[in-house]
Amino acid sequence: MGWNYGRKIIEALFAGRAKRTSVRAKFESRCEADRDRSDIRVFEIGLSAQQYGDHQQGTRIVAEKVAAQLVAIAKANGLYIPKYEWETFGERKRVPSGESIVYLDYSRKQVIKVRDPFAKSAIKHLRAGDLIYEHLFHNILFPDTRYRFVGISEEVDGVRIILSQPYISDQFILPDKKLIEDYLVGGLGLKPESRYFYGNDYLAITDVSPMGDNVLYDGKKLYFVDPIICLKKPAKEALDYYYALLE
């Protein structure tokens, strides 16, 4: 299996894309959402005792304090993973993503991502105290590529959040813009905000262009591999909104 997530697509598969029907969207179940949140409960409790500025702001000093606290909580609860253990995650992707070092575990058919939570924080409008919740929004919106929290680690430039995700075959095809937009707008209830963003009052989704490799299609389902989720509200407020929609 290759690492190109659909870049090597045979021409015949693209010919029929325009005739494909819309894909039914679904949210994560309430039970799954509760389980995901329980995985980070110790961090939620630890960080809730601190206030780290308003939703739109966050200083380098604040970020460093949050990072240090995440590491301390992880070490106290057996959730800290030292860097030397990264090599046990599987085959490393030669070119990292914009925010993660990526490994493929062939035996378990999963991807392990060592994510720098601050890498795209300016685009995501994340405040420092919201970093631990980021993957929960992905799971609620895109349960077919849901993340599992693995632990906390460190690099020379700061904290890392380690997540696992099912490996999505590079034999899947790239969907067209209409299929993606139908899913986001008709299925998830988002609205086009610009050429590249779809959102509501709580969040916005971007990096889902049909020209990239973040959205794949197997003929029945759309798989959003690693879209950027931008929060417009504090994470807990946005989570409350989505929890009310879950069954």
Stockholm file with secondary structure:
# STOCKHOLM 1.0

chainA/1-247         MGWNYGRKIIEALFAGRAKRTSVRAKFESRCEADRDRSDIRVFEIGLSAQQYGDHQQGTRIVAEKVAAQLVAIAKANGLYIPKYEWETFGERKRVPSGESIVYLDYSRKQVIKVRDPFAKSAIKHLRAGDLIYEHLFHNILFPDTRYRFVGISEEVDGVRIILSQPYISDQFILPDKKLIEDYLVGGLGLKPESRYFYGNDYLAITDVSPMGDNVLYDGKKLYFVDPIICLKKPAKEALDYYYALLE
#=GR chainA/1-247 SS CCSSTTSSCCHHHHHTGGGCCCCCCCCCCHHHHHHHHHHTHHHHHHHHTSCCCCTTCCCHHHHHHHHHHHHHHHHHTTCBCCGGGGGGSCEECSSCCSSEEEEEETTTTEEEEEECTTTTHHHHTCCGGGGGGHHHHHHHHCGGGCCEEEEEEEETTEEEEEEEEECCCTTSBCCCHHHHHIIIIIITCCEECSSSCEECSSEEEECCCTTSSSEEECSSCEEECSCEEEESSCHHHHHHHHHTTCC
#=GC SS_cons         CCSSTTSSCCHHHHHTGGGCCCCCCCCCCHHHHHHHHHHTHHHHHHHHTSCCCCTTCCCHHHHHHHHHHHHHHHHHTTCBCCGGGGGGSCEECSSCCSSEEEEEETTTTEEEEEECTTTTHHHHTCCGGGGGGHHHHHHHHCGGGCCEEEEEEEETTEEEEEEEEECCCTTSBCCCHHHHHIIIIIITCCEECSSSCEECSSEEEECCCTTSSSEEECSSCEEECSCEEEESSCHHHHHHHHHTTCC
//
